[in-house]
Every structure is written in structure tokens, then in C-alpha cells.
Amino acid sequence: MKQVTILALVAAAFAALALSAPASAQAGIKQLAKQECRADRAEDPGEFASRWGGSGGKAIKRCARDERREARRDCREDRREEPREFATEYGGVGGKAIKRCMRDELR
């Protein structure tokens, strides 16, 4: 009985960790973009509101989407211009390497 209880507690702990972790790498990238946009909003609220059409959640989403697009564009350009250096730095030239690059761009 004691072992069953311990196993149940361990399983519950792993389930909690799995639920708290981002669902994918893309979720982490979105979060980084939102953090950057929130920092931009805090730095200059007037400019942020004029550029993104407000200061609420929808403006943050528009800003974050644009930040992700810009990071993806920059990473693809880097990969196209210097494929060997890109592969060395990000561990390949595929989609996961692009996501690693995007995380670096957004930080």
C-alpha cells in the first residue's frame, strides 16, 4: 500500500511538471516575444499605443506576432547568407535550428 501511494505521488508530481512546461518550443518563443513587447510598452506607452493601436492585450498580440516574424526573417536570412556558421551555432539548418535562432534574436 505504501508503494502505491508513493507511486501515485510521483506520478502526480510528473503530471504537474508536464502541465507547467510549455507545450512546444513555439510557446516559449511566443512568451519571449510578449515579454519584449511588454517591455517596449513600459518604456514608451505613447509610442507603443500609436504603433500597435492601443495598449491592451490585442496590441501586445500584434506586437508579438510582428516580433516573431521579424526574428524568423532575420534567422532565415542569416541561414541563407552563412549556412556553415549558422549550422555551427544553432546545430543544423532545419526548423529546430531556426527556432533556436529565434529564441536568441528575441532575448
trRosetta pair geometry for C-beta under 8 A, 3 or more apart (Angstrom, degrees):
i j d omega theta_ij theta_ji phi_ij phi_ji
1 4 5.7 -53 -152 32 34 113
1 5 6.6 34 152 -18 65 105
2 5 5.8 -55 -154 35 33 112
2 6 6.4 31 151 -17 66 106
3 6 5.6 -54 -147 38 34 111
3 7 6.2 35 154 -19 67 106
4 7 5.7 -54 -146 38 29 111
4 8 6.3 32 153 -21 63 106
5 8 5.7 -53 -148 34 30 112
5 9 6.5 29 154 -17 64 105
6 9 5.8 -55 -150 36 32 111
6 10 6.3 31 153 -18 66 106
7 10 5.7 -54 -145 38 32 111
7 11 6.2 33 155 -19 66 107
8 11 5.7 -54 -146 37 29 112
8 12 6.3 31 154 -20 63 106
9 12 5.7 -53 -147 36 31 112
9 13 6.4 33 153 -21 64 104
10 13 5.7 -53 -150 34 32 112
10 14 6.5 29 153 -15 65 104
11 14 5.9 -55 -149 38 32 109
11 15 6.3 34 152 -21 65 107
12 15 5.6 -53 -146 36 32 114
12 16 6.4 34 154 -20 64 104
13 16 5.8 -53 -150 34 31 111
13 17 6.6 30 152 -17 64 105
14 17 5.6 -54 -149 37 35 112
14 18 6.3 35 154 -21 67 106
15 18 5.7 -54 -147 36 31 112
15 19 6.4 26 156 -16 65 107
16 19 5.9 -58 -147 38 30 107
16 20 6.3 22 158 -15 65 111
17 20 5.9 -62 -143 40 29 106
17 21 6.4 31 159 -26 65 107
18 21 6.1 -53 -147 28 29 111
22 25 7.5 99 108 -92 130 19
22 27 3.7 -179 -169 89 109 123
22 28 4.8 -156 22 -52 174 81
22 31 7.1 -114 -96 -10 132 135
23 27 5.0 108 42 -31 79 147
24 27 5.2 117 54 -3 65 96
24 28 7.8 -125 103 3 48 85
25 28 5.7 -53 -161 35 44 112
25 29 6.5 45 144 -20 70 104
25 96 7.4 113 10 -131 170 74
25 99 4.8 54 133 168 137 148
25 103 7.9 -82 -176 -53 100 123
26 29 5.4 -53 -150 35 38 114
26 30 6.4 42 151 -22 68 101
26 99 7.2 -85 -73 -125 61 124
27 30 5.7 -50 -149 33 33 113
27 31 6.5 34 152 -20 63 105
28 31 5.6 -53 -148 35 33 113
28 32 6.5 35 153 -19 65 103
28 103 6.8 2 120 -104 113 115
29 32 5.7 -52 -150 34 33 111
29 33 6.5 33 152 -18 64 105
29 68 6.3 88 145 -119 110 108
29 71 7.8 -162 -164 87 112 149
29 99 6.4 -105 -56 -153 135 86
29 102 5.4 16 -131 118 128 125
29 103 6.1 -99 -95 -77 83 74
29 106 6.6 138 -152 4 70 157
30 33 5.7 -57 -151 37 32 111
30 34 6.4 31 153 -19 66 106
30 64 6.4 56 -160 164 68 131
30 68 7.0 -12 -96 -72 58 138
31 34 5.7 -53 -147 36 32 111
31 35 6.4 35 153 -21 64 104
32 35 5.7 -53 -150 33 32 113
32 36 6.5 32 153 -19 64 104
32 103 6.4 140 -13 -135 167 65
32 106 4.1 92 131 125 124 135
32 107 6.5 -58 -155 -68 131 66
33 36 5.8 -54 -151 35 33 111
33 37 6.4 30 152 -17 65 106
33 63 7.7 172 160 118 93 74
33 64 3.9 106 124 -153 112 82
33 65 7.7 111 147 -44 149 21
33 67 4.2 160 -146 85 101 126
33 68 5.0 -42 -79 -52 156 87
33 71 7.6 -122 -88 -1 107 137
33 106 5.6 -74 -71 -136 64 136
34 37 5.6 -56 -148 38 33 111
34 38 6.3 35 154 -21 67 104
34 60 5.9 47 -141 167 86 111
34 64 4.7 -5 -73 -94 63 137
35 38 5.7 -53 -147 35 31 111
35 39 6.5 32 153 -19 63 104
36 39 5.7 -54 -152 35 32 112
36 40 6.5 35 149 -20 65 103
36 64 7.7 131 57 -107 92 72
36 67 5.7 147 79 -143 133 159
36 106 6.0 -121 -29 -168 140 84
37 40 5.4 -50 -148 35 36 113
37 41 6.3 38 152 -21 66 103
37 48 7.9 118 -174 -144 76 122
37 52 8.0 78 -158 -73 117 164
37 60 5.1 134 116 -146 136 71
37 63 3.8 124 -127 110 129 130
37 64 5.2 -86 -14 -62 143 74
37 67 6.4 -128 -55 -22 98 141
38 41 5.5 -50 -147 35 34 114
38 42 6.4 32 153 -18 65 105
38 60 6.6 21 -68 -126 75 120
39 42 5.7 -54 -147 37 32 110
39 43 6.3 35 153 -24 65 107
40 43 5.7 -55 -147 33 30 114
40 44 7.1 -42 176 43 64 83
40 48 5.6 138 128 -95 92 116
40 63 6.9 -157 62 -172 139 147
41 44 7.9 -103 -150 65 19 47
41 45 6.0 43 -179 -105 66 66
41 48 4.4 144 -108 177 62 173
41 55 5.9 122 -153 -148 121 91
41 59 7.7 109 -95 113 127 120
41 60 7.2 -44 -38 -89 145 89
41 63 7.9 -154 -50 6 102 171
42 45 7.4 11 -117 -62 18 86
43 48 7.9 118 60 -43 78 120
44 47 4.2 12 128 30 122 114
44 48 6.0 145 92 -21 71 90
45 48 5.6 -60 -144 39 31 113
45 49 6.1 29 161 -20 68 108
45 55 6.0 8 -159 -106 95 139
46 49 6.0 -57 -147 36 26 108
46 50 6.4 19 158 -13 63 108
47 50 5.9 -58 -145 39 31 107
47 51 6.1 23 159 -14 66 112
48 51 6.1 -64 -146 41 26 105
48 52 5.9 -21 173 21 66 115
48 55 6.3 75 106 -107 113 85
48 59 7.1 94 153 154 93 132
48 63 7.5 -13 -156 -81 95 147
49 52 6.9 -74 -126 56 20 80
49 53 7.4 -67 -175 114 54 6
49 54 5.7 -12 -142 -149 81 10
49 55 4.9 -39 -86 -52 98 91
49 59 7.1 -30 -116 -138 52 163
51 63 7.8 74 107 -93 110 102
52 55 7.9 101 78 -88 112 40
52 59 3.9 101 125 -160 118 93
52 60 7.7 83 153 -54 155 26
52 62 5.1 157 -154 81 99 122
52 63 5.0 -34 -100 -56 146 99
53 58 7.5 -52 93 109 108 107
53 59 5.7 -164 71 -98 68 97
53 62 7.0 44 38 32 108 163
54 58 6.6 42 65 69 136 98
54 59 4.3 -151 77 -46 82 129
55 59 5.7 -55 -102 53 13 153
56 59 5.6 106 54 13 53 101
56 60 7.2 -98 122 -4 36 95
57 60 5.5 -54 -149 35 35 113
57 61 6.4 36 153 -20 67 103
58 61 5.5 -51 -149 35 35 113
58 62 6.4 36 152 -19 66 102
59 62 5.7 -50 -147 35 34 111
59 63 6.3 33 153 -17 65 107
60 63 5.7 -57 -148 40 30 111
60 64 6.1 29 155 -20 66 108
61 64 5.7 -54 -141 38 29 110
61 65 6.2 32 158 -21 64 105
62 65 5.9 -54 -149 34 28 111
62 66 6.5 25 154 -15 62 108
63 66 5.8 -60 -152 38 30 110
63 67 6.3 32 152 -22 67 106
64 67 5.5 -51 -145 35 33 114
64 68 6.4 33 155 -18 65 103
65 68 5.9 -55 -151 36 30 110
65 69 6.4 30 152 -18 64 107
66 69 5.6 -53 -146 37 33 112
66 70 6.2 33 155 -19 66 107
67 70 5.8 -56 -148 37 29 111
67 71 6.3 28 154 -18 64 107
67 106 6.5 83 154 -115 114 101
68 71 5.7 -55 -146 37 31 110
68 72 6.2 30 156 -18 66 107
68 102 7.0 31 -147 -165 70 129
68 106 7.7 0 -93 -79 59 130
69 72 5.8 -56 -147 38 29 110
69 73 6.2 30 154 -20 65 108
70 73 5.7 -53 -146 36 30 113
70 74 6.3 30 155 -18 64 106
70 105 7.9 -163 111 152 81 135
71 74 5.8 -55 -148 37 30 111
71 75 6.3 27 155 -18 65 108
71 101 7.7 163 167 120 91 79
71 102 4.4 92 135 -141 122 79
71 105 3.9 154 -138 95 98 138
71 106 5.4 -22 -90 -53 154 88
72 75 5.8 -57 -146 38 29 109
72 76 6.3 28 157 -17 65 107
72 98 6.7 40 -137 173 77 114
72 102 5.9 3 -75 -95 63 121
73 76 6.0 -56 -146 37 28 108
73 77 6.3 29 154 -19 63 108
74 77 5.7 -58 -150 37 30 112
74 78 6.4 32 152 -20 65 105
74 101 7.9 -156 100 148 87 113
74 105 5.7 138 76 -122 134 145
75 78 5.6 -50 -147 35 34 113
75 79 6.3 34 153 -19 65 105
75 98 5.2 121 127 -148 137 72
75 101 3.7 124 -128 114 123 134
75 102 5.6 -68 -28 -61 150 69
75 105 6.3 -107 -54 -30 99 139
76 79 5.6 -53 -147 37 33 112
76 80 6.2 33 153 -20 65 107
76 98 6.9 19 -70 -125 73 118
77 80 5.7 -55 -146 37 31 111
77 81 6.2 22 159 -13 66 110
78 81 6.0 -61 -141 41 27 104
78 82 6.3 -41 -178 45 65 94
78 86 5.5 138 130 -92 93 117
78 101 6.7 -170 63 -157 138 144
79 82 7.7 -88 -129 66 15 56
79 83 6.0 46 -178 -104 61 67
79 86 4.5 146 -106 -179 61 171
79 93 5.8 124 -157 -147 118 90
79 97 7.5 111 -99 114 127 120
79 98 7.1 -43 -39 -89 147 86
79 101 7.6 -111 -49 -34 103 169
80 83 7.3 8 -126 -62 13 88
82 85 4.2 -10 147 37 120 115
82 86 5.7 137 97 -25 77 91
83 86 5.5 -59 -143 39 30 114
83 87 6.1 30 160 -20 67 107
83 93 6.0 3 -156 -100 95 136
84 87 5.8 -55 -146 36 29 109
84 88 6.3 28 155 -19 63 107
85 88 5.6 -54 -147 37 32 113
85 89 6.1 23 158 -14 66 111
86 89 6.1 -63 -145 41 26 104
86 90 5.9 -24 174 24 66 113
86 93 6.3 72 106 -104 116 83
86 97 7.0 88 154 157 94 131
86 101 7.3 -11 -153 -81 97 138
87 90 6.9 -74 -125 57 19 78
87 91 7.3 -55 -174 126 54 6
87 92 5.7 3 -139 -134 81 11
87 93 5.2 -38 -84 -50 96 88
87 97 7.1 -31 -113 -136 51 158
89 101 7.8 76 107 -92 113 92
90 97 3.9 103 124 -158 118 88
90 98 7.7 89 154 -50 155 23
90 100 4.5 157 -150 82 99 126
90 101 5.2 -34 -92 -54 150 90
91 96 7.4 -48 90 108 110 107
91 97 5.8 -160 70 -97 68 95
91 100 6.8 68 33 14 105 166
92 96 6.7 44 62 69 132 97
92 97 4.3 -147 77 -48 79 129
93 97 5.7 -60 -104 55 12 155
94 97 5.5 107 54 11 54 101
94 98 7.3 -99 120 -4 37 93
95 98 5.5 -52 -150 33 37 113
95 99 6.5 36 153 -18 67 103
96 99 5.5 -51 -150 35 36 112
96 100 6.5 40 150 -20 66 101
97 100 5.6 -49 -149 34 35 113
97 101 6.4 37 150 -19 64 105
98 101 5.6 -55 -150 38 32 113
98 102 6.3 36 150 -23 66 104
99 102 5.4 -48 -145 33 34 114
99 103 6.6 39 153 -21 63 99
100 103 5.8 -51 -154 31 32 112
100 104 6.7 30 149 -15 63 104
101 104 5.7 -57 -154 37 35 111
101 105 6.3 36 150 -22 68 106
102 105 5.5 -52 -145 35 34 114
102 106 6.2 25 158 -14 67 109
103 106 6.0 -62 -146 41 28 105
103 107 6.4 29 157 -26 64 108
104 107 6.0 -55 -146 28 30 110
